[in-house]
């Protein structure tokens, strides 16, 4: 997909103007934050655009060269061949950089993992997935804050919710939503038989209070005593919070903090994310089929990946990619290859759709 010289020039002018505004020192507060965000989004696009402009100018200059020296002519021909071979890839990079972005890509995310079929083994697998994302986040320089957790009796998670903050969190994690399946011999299995269990993952972009406004009249808030591990306060303090959003029947609970106020704040954080995702789904309803044709719909009912312990492999069913590096993937760093492959597949399909 080639971009016109006029469009490249417009990109260069826009980036130069934005750079000048930031360098002027006159921007403050929200204006500075907005300009900085725009600069961060435009900078990689402008960099590739400038590279293409330079390559095209050099190519035009070399093609006009009329040197009688055979050696100089041969060198020029070599440069022309090199630029012509490299230019299509640079133009493809620019086309990808110019693809419409999900407005939520730069946001932090709410990560929700729930044990599915498989009982205690599914809960242990949910804990494995949570640790995998924690370690991957550390590799990316992100921060993970556990919001709530419902532990199983043998050390797994029936459910765990965490906030992941940092640069480009939702853009990298959004394709993780779906059913993750594990095939292995459970620690509770004495006969050595391989079992199949599952856990669901949901990655929701975290909105600001401006994005989702919640009225008090739409909430039913119940306060009760926390249960489970947590210290002496568990049985003596009414600190656990359950919030029901009446118009949608979405229910969120949080009991991990000793403070009722902190539990309410965290529950509201999760509720806001779920309402924002509901709003996004409704807004994108007309595009649902198109999105399913990409890497995947992100629906939690969709089986997306299998972790096979006996064979040491992980298979992502949406892009038919199998990696025989299961331990490295579960340790976090190896997950990056899967994430990058999913993003690349999504970009390639969107480019093809634009060309069609």
ABEGO torsion letter per residue (X at the ends): XBBBAAAAAAAAAAAAAAAAAAAAGABBEAAAAAAAAAAAAAAAAAAAAAAAAAAAAAAAAAAABBBABAAAAAAAAAAAAAAAAAAAAAAAAAAAAABBBBAAAABBBBBBBBBBBGEAAAAAAAAAAAAAAAAAAAAAGBBBBBABBBBBAAGBBABBBBBBBEBGAAAAAAAABEBBBBBBBBAABAAGBBBBBBBBBBBBBBBBAAABBBBAAABBBBBBBBBEBGEAAAAABBABBBBBBAAAGBBBBBAABABAAAAAAAAAAAAAAAAAAAAAAAAAAAAAAAAAABAEAGBAABBABBBBAAAGBBBBAAAGBBBBAAAAAAAGAAAAAAAAAAAAAAAAAAAAAAAX
